[in-house]
């Protein structure tokens, strides 16, 4: 008996282009995290990351990301909010 193929494309991409644009502008302009923007607008995190990198809004580099996280930890530890804004 042959397998019954169920198409997956109908279940994917339940977000609209308008939601994607809003999420991208929120991340870029307001500084909201990609994870939080994805949850807010109902877009998968990796999809949002891919689109942001593709259009040059943000850059993900493991070394830079690690450096920024360490800098943020140090600044928060010291209690200096001005350090985070630089």
FENDAUR-V438981 format. One line per field, one symbol per residue. psi: psi as a letter, one per 40 degrees, with the letter a starting at -180 (. if undefined). Layout:
psi = ???
//
This chain:
psi = hiihhhheddeigeiidddddddddddddeeiidddddddefhiddddddddddeedihhhdddddddddddddddddehdddde.
//
